Amino acid sequence: MLAIDQAAADLLFYEAHTTAAFTDEEVNDAQIEEIWNLIRWAPTGGNASPGRMLLVRSAEARERLVQHMGESNRAKTLAAPLTVVLAADTRYHELWPSIAPARKEAAERLEADAEARERLAMLSGTLVTAYFLIGVRAAGLAAGPMGGFDRKGVDGEFFADGRWRSILIVNVGKAAEGGHGERQGRLSFEQAARVV
């Protein structure tokens, strides 16, 4: 019933794992750009497209980042080939004239309604974050998403102008042998769905 074959389903979902340990193989900007060029076509609310990525590569930037992370996430972040801070741009509507010209009036309304603008930024930014994880898998890489960090600390450290807001930190690379734990259970359709 799926439109993708079993190999693709395995790569994206059935055989994919959250990864904590990676090989030392580099993840370059071209690979991340390829992932972006795939996921940027996925839907967001009103074509908001608020998802943003901060690629943390340098040792100095990594040290700044891990100061705001939970203890259990620090060593694996320092050792990962690449760490990406996924964020939402709360001023995404300023770019609508170039990507969604028909939404000019909506952009003007959102300029005057910061609460609605930021709510859409975080909702759609979270969607882009999920698409990023799938895109990483589609590129044959592994992802180690982490929510254990001080968002205000990370935002103050890297997004001091207040425009971007962090959502998730993700280590990216080729999974090391034994770099993930055993697969945990998931809810069945009957547990997760109601039909009315």
N, C-alpha and C positions, 0 to 999 in steps of 0.2 A: 503494500500500500504506500510505502514511502517513495518519493520521487528520486531519492538518492540511492546509490547501491550500498551494499553491506560494508564495503571497505570505507566509504565516506562516513557512514553512520558510526562505525567503530572509531575512526579517527577523531570525529567531532564529539562523540558522546560515550558509547559503550566501553571503549578501551582507554579513554582519556582519564587522567588523574590530576588532582592538585599536586603540584611538585614542590618539594622543599630543597632538593639538592640537584645541581646541574653539573654538566661537564664544563670544562673551561673554554669550549668552542664559542667564538665571538658571535654576537647577534648585532648585525650592522644596521645602519640607518636605512639602507635600501630594503632590508627585510621588513622593517617596521613601516616604511612607506608603502610597501606592497600590501601589508595587512590593512593599513588605513584606506588604501584605494579600493579594497574590497568592502570594508565595513561602512564606509561613508555613505553607501547607497541604502543602508537599512533604514527603516522608518523611525522618525522622531516626531513628537507632537508638533503639528503645524510646520513641519520641516525646520524646526528650531535649530537643529544641528549645534547644540552647545558643547558637545564632547571635546575635550582638549587632552593633550598628553604632554607630560614633562618627562623627557628621557634623562635619567640620572646615570651618568657614566663616570665622571671623574671621582677619584678617591676623596677629594675635598668635599664634593657635593654629597657623596654617600655618607660621609661622617656627619655632615649637617643633617641629613635625612634621618639617620638611625637614632639621633638624639631624641627624636619625637616618636619613636616606635617602641612597642612593647618589647620587653627583654627577650621573649622567645622568637621574635622576628629579626633581631639585629644581626646575628652572625650569618644567617642564611642570606640576608640582603647584602651584606658586605661581600659575600662569596659569589653571588649570582653574576652571570655575564652582563645582564642589563636589568635595571629596575625602572619601572614606569609608574609615575604618579598620574592616575586618571582623574580628571577634574571636569567641572562644568563652568563654562563662561557665563557669568550672570549678565553680560552685555551682548549676548549672542544676537539680539535683534538688530544691532547696528550693522550686521553683515547681510541682513535680509535683502536689501536692494540689489545685491549681486547674485544671491542664490535663490531668492523667492520674491521677484519684483512685484508680484500680485499682492504681497503681504505688507505693502508700505503703510497702509492705514493701521493694520494690526501692530506693526512696529511702533507707530506713534502712540497707540493706546498703551502698549507695554512700557514705553518710556515713562509714562505717567503713573503706572501701577507696578511699583517695585515688588510688591508681595506676589502678584500673579507672575511676573517675569521670573523671579527667583524660584518659585514653585515649579514652573515649567522647565527652567534650567536644570534643577536637580532631578526631576523625573526623567527628562529626556537624556540628561547626562548619565544617569544610571543605566538607561537602555544602551547607550553607546559603550559603557563600561562592559556590559554583558556581551555585546557584539565583539568587543576587543578580545575577550577571552576565547570566543569561538574562532575569531580570526587568527589568533595565535596558534590554536590547534590546527586550523586549516593550512597554516604555513608549515606544519610538521614540527612545531616547537611545543614546549610545555610551559604552563603558567602556574605560578604560585601566588594566588591572590591573598591579600592580607588586609583585614580591617582593624587590626590591633595597632592603632597609632593615634596620636593626639592631632586631630584635624586642625584645630586652631593653631597649634604649634607649627604644623607643616605649612599651613596657609600663610602664617606670619613669616616663616623662613623663606618660602619660595614665591609666594603670591601676595607680596606686601601691599600692592595697590588695591586689593580686595575684589578684583574682577573675577579671578578664577577661585573655585572652591574645590578642595580635594574630596574625592569619593572613595577611591580604593588605591592601594599600592600593589603592584604586581611585579614579581620577579619573572623574568623571561629567559629561556634558553633551551638547550637540549637536555632532556632529563638524564641524570646520572643513573647508573644501575642501582636499583633499590632506592631511588630518590623520592619515592612516595610510599605512603602506608597502604594497608589493605583497603579495598573498596568497602565503604560503609553502606548500609541499607538505604533505600529510597521508598517513598510512599507509592502504593499501587494507585491505579486509576480510580478504583473504588474509594480509596482513602482521600484522594485529593480532589475529586470532582463531584458535583451535584448536577443532576439533570432536572430541569423544571419544565 
